[in-house]
Amino acid sequence: MKPTIAGLLLLFIPFFLFSQENFKTKNIFIIAIDGFRWQEIYQGADPGLIFNRKYVSDTSLMRQLFWDENPAERRSKLLPFFWSVIAERGQLYGNRAFGNKVNVKNIYKISYPGYNEMLTGYTDPRIILNIQHNNRNINVLEFLNRQKDFEGKVVAFSSWNMFPYILNAERSKLAINSGYELIAHNPCDSTFRFIDEVQENVVHKTNTRYDWLTYLSAREYIEQNHPRVVFLGFGETDHFAHQGRYDMYLQRANAIDKMISDLWYEVQSDPFYKDQTTFIITTDHGRGRNTETWFTHLFFIRGSGQTWLAMLGPDIAPLGEMKEDLQIYQKQVAPTVAHMLGQQFAVSHPVAGPINLPNNTNPNNSGAEQLASK
């Protein structure tokens, strides 16, 4: 049967509506804090853990640094940038006390499947273990790097050394610096040379690089090259949690908050990025929700699929902590990134719908759950 003119017009309506969205965002930074629980985001230091000598070496020092009887004060002590700047100018999702939920959709609730979901918009049932195998799925960084306006302007820095496999560096040809990998640089560049020298002299290397080294490398690269899309993956929160070191878990989270603050200041001080860059900050999975399981996560550990999301940028209405009853899924991050950059993330595998961002005039219209049905 021949298509009618009306039928052809209907085919183009979704594209027309999509292309008419007028986002101010020209650059996006996706920032992941590995295995960081929503409980600490919204309640600060856990009273059942911060004074527990099984998990904290110096409880009196932790009290001075991060404790207050008021949960709002506790969370501000732990994450001052989150609860001053983002809470005032952006949006924070995932406080389950208000029925505001962010979850992973994958069944495994560990890092590789979590990052796959976050960056490909797809919950692949075939991905099971955190092992070195190239991801079959197309991630949003790779997709954007293939687009004319973003080619060569997409980069990933991560503390965990698994990202060349998660992002399939062989196929994607993305610029990736991961783990204790040395930075490709001009021999005359003293900053990168210094960072490489420090990395080479780290005696006890693990599969997770010190987050400060990851951040310094990324910050220098951003300043010199002005990429439009950046993935920045911090890893020490998960690393110390698995060691049962709640004190170090809190300290690293606090340090990451400072790094994000520093990066936001640099971005807003740079004419290339100022007022046209969005930060999307989240995690790859949750953790156990009680004193006996907080340090681990897996499909049978309750709380492992519970995550959170924070956003800050020119298209993010300053609504602060979101308290509406709704559901967002981690697989919506990738299509949201593409959507805000004026792209439709369409690849060979299924992709979720983007988050329908609320605005000042209609803050309740987030429509998150129904858009995640793919």
Order of alpha helices (4+ residues) and beta strands (2+ residues): alpha-beta-alpha-alpha-alpha-beta-beta-alpha-alpha-beta-alpha-alpha-beta-alpha-alpha-beta-alpha-alpha-beta-beta-beta-beta-beta-alpha-alpha
